[in-house]
Amino acid sequence: MPNTPDTVWDGSRLRIAVAEDETLLQDFYRTALPYLGHEVVAVTADGEELVKLCDQVTPDLIISDVVLPGITGPEAVAVVRRKHPVAAIYVTETPGEDEACSKADRGVVLAKPFMMSDLASVIQQAMATRPHCIEQSGCSPQWR
């Protein structure tokens, strides 16, 4: 089901890229996401590296800290979405960032600290609102 136009996510295994600059949280995602039935295809601590990795691995979903070295999580997702209809979850611990992120590009926000059940819930929310690619060649994401 990954990255196909005009389809509804059926709960199947997702290919997930993670951008997080805290090593402890990187390790959490590497463990929790497979436990939830998903594949971690990339992990980085840098926004610019996230963009490069997403070109190589084409994830279905990006989970990104808002504040990253290089470019921010929302900036990196915006660049990736120029080519791929990827869903996004932004992780933040700063009050006010959640509203700015969700208004900017319809990404779903997950506030730190969180539990695995919170992560599972926001994955479902993000996939329900992900952009769809209208053209097969050259992505022009449109929102559901």
Rosetta constraint file for C-alpha pairs under 8 A:
AtomPair CA 1 CA 7 HARMONIC 7.58 0.50
AtomPair CA 1 CA 9 HARMONIC 7.05 0.50
AtomPair CA 1 CA 10 HARMONIC 7.69 0.50
AtomPair CA 1 CA 12 HARMONIC 7.39 0.50
AtomPair CA 2 CA 14 HARMONIC 7.00 0.50
AtomPair CA 2 CA 15 HARMONIC 7.79 0.50
AtomPair CA 2 CA 60 HARMONIC 5.78 0.50
AtomPair CA 3 CA 60 HARMONIC 5.96 0.50
AtomPair CA 3 CA 84 HARMONIC 7.60 0.50
AtomPair CA 3 CA 85 HARMONIC 6.28 0.50
AtomPair CA 3 CA 86 HARMONIC 7.16 0.50
AtomPair CA 3 CA 132 HARMONIC 7.46 0.50
AtomPair CA 3 CA 133 HARMONIC 7.70 0.50
AtomPair CA 4 CA 132 HARMONIC 7.26 0.50
AtomPair CA 4 CA 133 HARMONIC 7.19 0.50
AtomPair CA 5 CA 132 HARMONIC 5.10 0.50
AtomPair CA 5 CA 133 HARMONIC 5.12 0.50
AtomPair CA 5 CA 134 HARMONIC 6.32 0.50
AtomPair CA 6 CA 132 HARMONIC 6.14 0.50
AtomPair CA 6 CA 133 HARMONIC 7.74 0.50
AtomPair CA 8 CA 128 HARMONIC 7.27 0.50
AtomPair CA 9 CA 127 HARMONIC 6.29 0.50
AtomPair CA 9 CA 128 HARMONIC 6.98 0.50
AtomPair CA 11 CA 124 HARMONIC 7.90 0.50
AtomPair CA 13 CA 37 HARMONIC 5.71 0.50
AtomPair CA 13 CA 38 HARMONIC 4.74 0.50
AtomPair CA 13 CA 39 HARMONIC 6.88 0.50
AtomPair CA 14 CA 37 HARMONIC 7.78 0.50
AtomPair CA 14 CA 38 HARMONIC 4.94 0.50
AtomPair CA 14 CA 39 HARMONIC 6.05 0.50
AtomPair CA 14 CA 59 HARMONIC 7.69 0.50
AtomPair CA 14 CA 60 HARMONIC 5.97 0.50
AtomPair CA 14 CA 61 HARMONIC 7.11 0.50
AtomPair CA 15 CA 38 HARMONIC 6.34 0.50
AtomPair CA 15 CA 39 HARMONIC 4.96 0.50
AtomPair CA 15 CA 40 HARMONIC 6.02 0.50
AtomPair CA 15 CA 41 HARMONIC 5.97 0.50
AtomPair CA 15 CA 58 HARMONIC 7.91 0.50
AtomPair CA 15 CA 59 HARMONIC 4.89 0.50
AtomPair CA 15 CA 60 HARMONIC 5.27 0.50
AtomPair CA 15 CA 61 HARMONIC 6.55 0.50
AtomPair CA 16 CA 38 HARMONIC 7.14 0.50
AtomPair CA 16 CA 39 HARMONIC 6.03 0.50
AtomPair CA 16 CA 40 HARMONIC 4.90 0.50
AtomPair CA 16 CA 41 HARMONIC 5.68 0.50
AtomPair CA 16 CA 42 HARMONIC 7.07 0.50
AtomPair CA 16 CA 59 HARMONIC 5.29 0.50
AtomPair CA 16 CA 60 HARMONIC 6.04 0.50
AtomPair CA 16 CA 61 HARMONIC 4.90 0.50
AtomPair CA 16 CA 62 HARMONIC 5.69 0.50
AtomPair CA 16 CA 63 HARMONIC 7.23 0.50
AtomPair CA 17 CA 40 HARMONIC 6.03 0.50
AtomPair CA 17 CA 41 HARMONIC 5.55 0.50
AtomPair CA 17 CA 42 HARMONIC 4.63 0.50
AtomPair CA 17 CA 43 HARMONIC 5.99 0.50
AtomPair CA 17 CA 50 HARMONIC 7.74 0.50
AtomPair CA 17 CA 54 HARMONIC 7.21 0.50
AtomPair CA 17 CA 59 HARMONIC 5.98 0.50
AtomPair CA 17 CA 61 HARMONIC 6.44 0.50
AtomPair CA 17 CA 62 HARMONIC 4.84 0.50
AtomPair CA 17 CA 63 HARMONIC 6.32 0.50
AtomPair CA 18 CA 26 HARMONIC 7.61 0.50
AtomPair CA 18 CA 29 HARMONIC 7.67 0.50
AtomPair CA 18 CA 40 HARMONIC 7.51 0.50
AtomPair CA 18 CA 42 HARMONIC 6.05 0.50
AtomPair CA 18 CA 43 HARMONIC 4.72 0.50
AtomPair CA 18 CA 44 HARMONIC 6.36 0.50
AtomPair CA 18 CA 50 HARMONIC 7.79 0.50
AtomPair CA 18 CA 62 HARMONIC 5.81 0.50
AtomPair CA 18 CA 63 HARMONIC 4.86 0.50
AtomPair CA 18 CA 64 HARMONIC 5.70 0.50
AtomPair CA 19 CA 43 HARMONIC 5.87 0.50
AtomPair CA 19 CA 44 HARMONIC 4.92 0.50
AtomPair CA 19 CA 45 HARMONIC 5.33 0.50
AtomPair CA 19 CA 46 HARMONIC 6.46 0.50
AtomPair CA 19 CA 47 HARMONIC 6.80 0.50
AtomPair CA 19 CA 50 HARMONIC 6.38 0.50
AtomPair CA 19 CA 62 HARMONIC 7.63 0.50
AtomPair CA 19 CA 63 HARMONIC 6.31 0.50
AtomPair CA 19 CA 64 HARMONIC 4.49 0.50
AtomPair CA 19 CA 65 HARMONIC 6.13 0.50
AtomPair CA 19 CA 68 HARMONIC 7.83 0.50
AtomPair CA 19 CA 73 HARMONIC 7.33 0.50
AtomPair CA 20 CA 25 HARMONIC 6.93 0.50
AtomPair CA 20 CA 26 HARMONIC 6.12 0.50
AtomPair CA 20 CA 43 HARMONIC 7.50 0.50
AtomPair CA 20 CA 44 HARMONIC 6.27 0.50
AtomPair CA 20 CA 45 HARMONIC 4.80 0.50
AtomPair CA 20 CA 46 HARMONIC 7.36 0.50
AtomPair CA 20 CA 64 HARMONIC 5.96 0.50
AtomPair CA 20 CA 65 HARMONIC 5.30 0.50
AtomPair CA 20 CA 68 HARMONIC 7.15 0.50
AtomPair CA 21 CA 26 HARMONIC 7.57 0.50
AtomPair CA 21 CA 44 HARMONIC 7.29 0.50
AtomPair CA 21 CA 45 HARMONIC 4.11 0.50
AtomPair CA 21 CA 46 HARMONIC 6.93 0.50
AtomPair CA 21 CA 65 HARMONIC 7.55 0.50
AtomPair CA 21 CA 68 HARMONIC 6.44 0.50
AtomPair CA 21 CA 69 HARMONIC 7.75 0.50
AtomPair CA 22 CA 26 HARMONIC 6.35 0.50
AtomPair CA 22 CA 45 HARMONIC 7.44 0.50
AtomPair CA 23 CA 27 HARMONIC 6.26 0.50
AtomPair CA 24 CA 28 HARMONIC 6.31 0.50
AtomPair CA 25 CA 29 HARMONIC 6.21 0.50
AtomPair CA 26 CA 30 HARMONIC 6.28 0.50
AtomPair CA 26 CA 43 HARMONIC 7.05 0.50
AtomPair CA 27 CA 31 HARMONIC 6.38 0.50
AtomPair CA 28 CA 32 HARMONIC 5.79 0.50
AtomPair CA 29 CA 33 HARMONIC 5.52 0.50
AtomPair CA 29 CA 40 HARMONIC 7.91 0.50
AtomPair CA 30 CA 34 HARMONIC 6.97 0.50
AtomPair CA 30 CA 40 HARMONIC 6.49 0.50
AtomPair CA 31 CA 35 HARMONIC 6.42 0.50
AtomPair CA 32 CA 36 HARMONIC 6.23 0.50
AtomPair CA 32 CA 116 HARMONIC 6.94 0.50
AtomPair CA 33 CA 37 HARMONIC 6.44 0.50
AtomPair CA 33 CA 38 HARMONIC 5.29 0.50
AtomPair CA 33 CA 39 HARMONIC 6.71 0.50
AtomPair CA 33 CA 40 HARMONIC 6.82 0.50
AtomPair CA 34 CA 38 HARMONIC 4.70 0.50
AtomPair CA 34 CA 39 HARMONIC 5.64 0.50
AtomPair CA 34 CA 40 HARMONIC 7.10 0.50
AtomPair CA 36 CA 120 HARMONIC 7.14 0.50
AtomPair CA 41 CA 57 HARMONIC 6.59 0.50
AtomPair CA 41 CA 59 HARMONIC 7.12 0.50
AtomPair CA 42 CA 53 HARMONIC 6.72 0.50
AtomPair CA 42 CA 54 HARMONIC 7.83 0.50
AtomPair CA 42 CA 57 HARMONIC 7.50 0.50
AtomPair CA 43 CA 50 HARMONIC 7.88 0.50
AtomPair CA 44 CA 49 HARMONIC 6.68 0.50
AtomPair CA 44 CA 50 HARMONIC 6.29 0.50
AtomPair CA 45 CA 49 HARMONIC 7.79 0.50
AtomPair CA 45 CA 50 HARMONIC 8.00 0.50
AtomPair CA 45 CA 68 HARMONIC 6.83 0.50
AtomPair CA 45 CA 69 HARMONIC 7.18 0.50
AtomPair CA 46 CA 50 HARMONIC 6.24 0.50
AtomPair CA 46 CA 68 HARMONIC 5.69 0.50
AtomPair CA 46 CA 69 HARMONIC 5.12 0.50
AtomPair CA 46 CA 70 HARMONIC 6.01 0.50
AtomPair CA 46 CA 71 HARMONIC 7.41 0.50
AtomPair CA 47 CA 51 HARMONIC 6.65 0.50
AtomPair CA 47 CA 68 HARMONIC 5.89 0.50
AtomPair CA 47 CA 69 HARMONIC 6.34 0.50
AtomPair CA 47 CA 70 HARMONIC 5.55 0.50
AtomPair CA 47 CA 71 HARMONIC 4.87 0.50
AtomPair CA 47 CA 72 HARMONIC 5.78 0.50
AtomPair CA 47 CA 73 HARMONIC 5.88 0.50
AtomPair CA 47 CA 75 HARMONIC 7.81 0.50
AtomPair CA 47 CA 76 HARMONIC 5.49 0.50
AtomPair CA 48 CA 52 HARMONIC 6.69 0.50
AtomPair CA 48 CA 70 HARMONIC 5.89 0.50
AtomPair CA 48 CA 71 HARMONIC 6.00 0.50
AtomPair CA 48 CA 76 HARMONIC 6.57 0.50
AtomPair CA 49 CA 53 HARMONIC 6.10 0.50
AtomPair CA 50 CA 54 HARMONIC 6.06 0.50
AtomPair CA 50 CA 76 HARMONIC 6.82 0.50
AtomPair CA 51 CA 55 HARMONIC 6.52 0.50
AtomPair CA 51 CA 76 HARMONIC 5.89 0.50
AtomPair CA 51 CA 77 HARMONIC 7.47 0.50
AtomPair CA 51 CA 79 HARMONIC 6.86 0.50
AtomPair CA 51 CA 80 HARMONIC 5.81 0.50
AtomPair CA 52 CA 56 HARMONIC 6.77 0.50
AtomPair CA 53 CA 57 HARMONIC 6.17 0.50
AtomPair CA 54 CA 58 HARMONIC 5.03 0.50
AtomPair CA 54 CA 59 HARMONIC 6.31 0.50
AtomPair CA 54 CA 80 HARMONIC 6.82 0.50
AtomPair CA 55 CA 80 HARMONIC 7.50 0.50
AtomPair CA 58 CA 84 HARMONIC 7.17 0.50
AtomPair CA 59 CA 86 HARMONIC 6.77 0.50
AtomPair CA 60 CA 85 HARMONIC 7.66 0.50
AtomPair CA 60 CA 86 HARMONIC 5.21 0.50
AtomPair CA 60 CA 87 HARMONIC 6.33 0.50
AtomPair CA 61 CA 86 HARMONIC 5.39 0.50
AtomPair CA 61 CA 87 HARMONIC 4.62 0.50
AtomPair CA 61 CA 88 HARMONIC 5.62 0.50
AtomPair CA 61 CA 89 HARMONIC 7.69 0.50
AtomPair CA 61 CA 127 HARMONIC 7.77 0.50
AtomPair CA 62 CA 77 HARMONIC 7.57 0.50
AtomPair CA 62 CA 86 HARMONIC 6.93 0.50
AtomPair CA 62 CA 87 HARMONIC 6.24 0.50
AtomPair CA 62 CA 88 HARMONIC 4.81 0.50
AtomPair CA 62 CA 89 HARMONIC 6.24 0.50
AtomPair CA 63 CA 88 HARMONIC 5.91 0.50
AtomPair CA 63 CA 89 HARMONIC 4.73 0.50
AtomPair CA 63 CA 90 HARMONIC 6.03 0.50
AtomPair CA 63 CA 91 HARMONIC 7.24 0.50
AtomPair CA 64 CA 73 HARMONIC 5.41 0.50
AtomPair CA 64 CA 74 HARMONIC 7.95 0.50
AtomPair CA 64 CA 88 HARMONIC 7.52 0.50
AtomPair CA 64 CA 89 HARMONIC 6.23 0.50
AtomPair CA 64 CA 90 HARMONIC 5.04 0.50
AtomPair CA 64 CA 91 HARMONIC 5.93 0.50
AtomPair CA 65 CA 72 HARMONIC 7.92 0.50
AtomPair CA 65 CA 73 HARMONIC 5.82 0.50
AtomPair CA 65 CA 90 HARMONIC 5.58 0.50
AtomPair CA 65 CA 91 HARMONIC 4.56 0.50
AtomPair CA 65 CA 92 HARMONIC 6.08 0.50
AtomPair CA 66 CA 72 HARMONIC 5.74 0.50
AtomPair CA 66 CA 73 HARMONIC 4.65 0.50
AtomPair CA 66 CA 74 HARMONIC 6.47 0.50
AtomPair CA 66 CA 90 HARMONIC 5.80 0.50
AtomPair CA 66 CA 91 HARMONIC 5.98 0.50
AtomPair CA 66 CA 92 HARMONIC 5.89 0.50
AtomPair CA 66 CA 97 HARMONIC 7.92 0.50
AtomPair CA 67 CA 71 HARMONIC 7.99 0.50
AtomPair CA 67 CA 72 HARMONIC 5.18 0.50
AtomPair CA 67 CA 73 HARMONIC 6.31 0.50
AtomPair CA 67 CA 92 HARMONIC 7.91 0.50
AtomPair CA 68 CA 72 HARMONIC 5.13 0.50
AtomPair CA 68 CA 73 HARMONIC 6.40 0.50
AtomPair CA 71 CA 75 HARMONIC 6.13 0.50
AtomPair CA 71 CA 76 HARMONIC 6.35 0.50
AtomPair CA 72 CA 76 HARMONIC 6.18 0.50
AtomPair CA 73 CA 77 HARMONIC 6.19 0.50
AtomPair CA 73 CA 90 HARMONIC 7.11 0.50
AtomPair CA 74 CA 78 HARMONIC 6.17 0.50
AtomPair CA 74 CA 90 HARMONIC 7.50 0.50
AtomPair CA 74 CA 101 HARMONIC 6.94 0.50
AtomPair CA 74 CA 105 HARMONIC 7.96 0.50
AtomPair CA 75 CA 79 HARMONIC 6.50 0.50
AtomPair CA 76 CA 80 HARMONIC 6.32 0.50
AtomPair CA 77 CA 81 HARMONIC 6.03 0.50
AtomPair CA 77 CA 88 HARMONIC 7.22 0.50
AtomPair CA 78 CA 82 HARMONIC 6.69 0.50
AtomPair CA 78 CA 105 HARMONIC 7.95 0.50
AtomPair CA 79 CA 83 HARMONIC 7.72 0.50
AtomPair CA 80 CA 84 HARMONIC 6.03 0.50
AtomPair CA 80 CA 86 HARMONIC 7.58 0.50
AtomPair CA 81 CA 85 HARMONIC 5.55 0.50
AtomPair CA 81 CA 86 HARMONIC 6.17 0.50
AtomPair CA 81 CA 139 HARMONIC 7.66 0.50
AtomPair CA 81 CA 141 HARMONIC 6.93 0.50
AtomPair CA 82 CA 139 HARMONIC 6.22 0.50
AtomPair CA 82 CA 140 HARMONIC 6.72 0.50
AtomPair CA 82 CA 141 HARMONIC 7.41 0.50
AtomPair CA 83 CA 138 HARMONIC 6.12 0.50
AtomPair CA 83 CA 139 HARMONIC 4.80 0.50
AtomPair CA 83 CA 140 HARMONIC 7.36 0.50
AtomPair CA 84 CA 133 HARMONIC 7.27 0.50
AtomPair CA 84 CA 139 HARMONIC 5.81 0.50
AtomPair CA 84 CA 141 HARMONIC 7.53 0.50
AtomPair CA 85 CA 130 HARMONIC 7.16 0.50
AtomPair CA 85 CA 131 HARMONIC 5.19 0.50
AtomPair CA 85 CA 132 HARMONIC 5.36 0.50
AtomPair CA 85 CA 133 HARMONIC 5.52 0.50
AtomPair CA 85 CA 139 HARMONIC 6.98 0.50
AtomPair CA 85 CA 140 HARMONIC 7.94 0.50
AtomPair CA 85 CA 141 HARMONIC 5.62 0.50
AtomPair CA 86 CA 130 HARMONIC 6.50 0.50
AtomPair CA 86 CA 131 HARMONIC 6.57 0.50
AtomPair CA 87 CA 107 HARMONIC 7.07 0.50
AtomPair CA 87 CA 126 HARMONIC 5.78 0.50
AtomPair CA 87 CA 127 HARMONIC 6.02 0.50
AtomPair CA 87 CA 129 HARMONIC 7.40 0.50
AtomPair CA 87 CA 130 HARMONIC 4.56 0.50
AtomPair CA 87 CA 131 HARMONIC 6.66 0.50
AtomPair CA 88 CA 107 HARMONIC 5.02 0.50
AtomPair CA 88 CA 108 HARMONIC 6.37 0.50
AtomPair CA 88 CA 126 HARMONIC 6.16 0.50
AtomPair CA 88 CA 130 HARMONIC 7.49 0.50
AtomPair CA 89 CA 107 HARMONIC 5.60 0.50
AtomPair CA 89 CA 108 HARMONIC 4.75 0.50
AtomPair CA 89 CA 109 HARMONIC 5.57 0.50
AtomPair CA 89 CA 110 HARMONIC 6.80 0.50
AtomPair CA 89 CA 122 HARMONIC 7.29 0.50
AtomPair CA 89 CA 123 HARMONIC 7.44 0.50
AtomPair CA 89 CA 126 HARMONIC 6.48 0.50
AtomPair CA 90 CA 98 HARMONIC 7.86 0.50
AtomPair CA 90 CA 101 HARMONIC 7.23 0.50
AtomPair CA 90 CA 107 HARMONIC 6.68 0.50
AtomPair CA 90 CA 108 HARMONIC 6.15 0.50
AtomPair CA 90 CA 109 HARMONIC 4.75 0.50
AtomPair CA 90 CA 110 HARMONIC 6.03 0.50
AtomPair CA 91 CA 109 HARMONIC 5.89 0.50
AtomPair CA 91 CA 110 HARMONIC 4.77 0.50
AtomPair CA 91 CA 111 HARMONIC 5.78 0.50
AtomPair CA 91 CA 112 HARMONIC 6.74 0.50
AtomPair CA 92 CA 97 HARMONIC 6.88 0.50
AtomPair CA 92 CA 98 HARMONIC 7.02 0.50
AtomPair CA 92 CA 109 HARMONIC 7.34 0.50
AtomPair CA 92 CA 110 HARMONIC 6.45 0.50
AtomPair CA 92 CA 111 HARMONIC 5.10 0.50
AtomPair CA 92 CA 112 HARMONIC 5.80 0.50
AtomPair CA 93 CA 111 HARMONIC 5.61 0.50
AtomPair CA 93 CA 112 HARMONIC 4.87 0.50
AtomPair CA 93 CA 113 HARMONIC 7.33 0.50
AtomPair CA 94 CA 98 HARMONIC 7.89 0.50
AtomPair CA 96 CA 100 HARMONIC 6.71 0.50
AtomPair CA 97 CA 101 HARMONIC 6.06 0.50
AtomPair CA 98 CA 102 HARMONIC 6.20 0.50
AtomPair CA 98 CA 109 HARMONIC 5.59 0.50
AtomPair CA 98 CA 110 HARMONIC 7.79 0.50
AtomPair CA 98 CA 111 HARMONIC 7.67 0.50
AtomPair CA 99 CA 103 HARMONIC 6.07 0.50
AtomPair CA 100 CA 104 HARMONIC 6.00 0.50
AtomPair CA 101 CA 105 HARMONIC 6.67 0.50
AtomPair CA 101 CA 106 HARMONIC 7.30 0.50
AtomPair CA 101 CA 107 HARMONIC 6.42 0.50
AtomPair CA 101 CA 108 HARMONIC 7.75 0.50
AtomPair CA 101 CA 109 HARMONIC 7.15 0.50
AtomPair CA 102 CA 106 HARMONIC 4.66 0.50
AtomPair CA 102 CA 107 HARMONIC 4.96 0.50
AtomPair CA 102 CA 108 HARMONIC 5.91 0.50
AtomPair CA 102 CA 109 HARMONIC 6.65 0.50
AtomPair CA 103 CA 107 HARMONIC 7.84 0.50
AtomPair CA 106 CA 129 HARMONIC 7.28 0.50
AtomPair CA 107 CA 126 HARMONIC 6.71 0.50
AtomPair CA 107 CA 129 HARMONIC 7.97 0.50
AtomPair CA 108 CA 122 HARMONIC 6.71 0.50
AtomPair CA 108 CA 125 HARMONIC 6.91 0.50
AtomPair CA 108 CA 126 HARMONIC 5.59 0.50
AtomPair CA 109 CA 122 HARMONIC 7.60 0.50
AtomPair CA 110 CA 114 HARMONIC 7.44 0.50
AtomPair CA 110 CA 118 HARMONIC 7.72 0.50
AtomPair CA 110 CA 119 HARMONIC 7.45 0.50
AtomPair CA 110 CA 122 HARMONIC 6.98 0.50
AtomPair CA 114 CA 118 HARMONIC 6.07 0.50
AtomPair CA 114 CA 119 HARMONIC 7.25 0.50
AtomPair CA 115 CA 119 HARMONIC 6.54 0.50
AtomPair CA 116 CA 120 HARMONIC 6.26 0.50
AtomPair CA 117 CA 121 HARMONIC 6.23 0.50
AtomPair CA 118 CA 122 HARMONIC 6.30 0.50
AtomPair CA 119 CA 123 HARMONIC 6.22 0.50
AtomPair CA 120 CA 124 HARMONIC 6.64 0.50
AtomPair CA 121 CA 125 HARMONIC 6.47 0.50
AtomPair CA 122 CA 126 HARMONIC 5.95 0.50
AtomPair CA 123 CA 127 HARMONIC 6.21 0.50
AtomPair CA 124 CA 128 HARMONIC 6.25 0.50
AtomPair CA 125 CA 129 HARMONIC 6.59 0.50
AtomPair CA 126 CA 130 HARMONIC 5.99 0.50
AtomPair CA 129 CA 143 HARMONIC 7.00 0.50
AtomPair CA 129 CA 144 HARMONIC 6.12 0.50
AtomPair CA 130 CA 143 HARMONIC 6.57 0.50
AtomPair CA 130 CA 144 HARMONIC 6.97 0.50
AtomPair CA 131 CA 141 HARMONIC 5.29 0.50
AtomPair CA 131 CA 142 HARMONIC 5.19 0.50
AtomPair CA 131 CA 143 HARMONIC 4.49 0.50
AtomPair CA 131 CA 144 HARMONIC 6.34 0.50
AtomPair CA 132 CA 141 HARMONIC 5.26 0.50
AtomPair CA 132 CA 142 HARMONIC 5.39 0.50
AtomPair CA 132 CA 143 HARMONIC 6.31 0.50
AtomPair CA 132 CA 144 HARMONIC 7.14 0.50
AtomPair CA 133 CA 139 HARMONIC 5.41 0.50
AtomPair CA 133 CA 140 HARMONIC 5.65 0.50
AtomPair CA 133 CA 141 HARMONIC 4.72 0.50
AtomPair CA 133 CA 142 HARMONIC 6.49 0.50
AtomPair CA 134 CA 139 HARMONIC 6.79 0.50
AtomPair CA 134 CA 140 HARMONIC 5.94 0.50
AtomPair CA 134 CA 141 HARMONIC 6.45 0.50
AtomPair CA 134 CA 142 HARMONIC 6.95 0.50
AtomPair CA 135 CA 139 HARMONIC 5.90 0.50
AtomPair CA 135 CA 140 HARMONIC 6.63 0.50
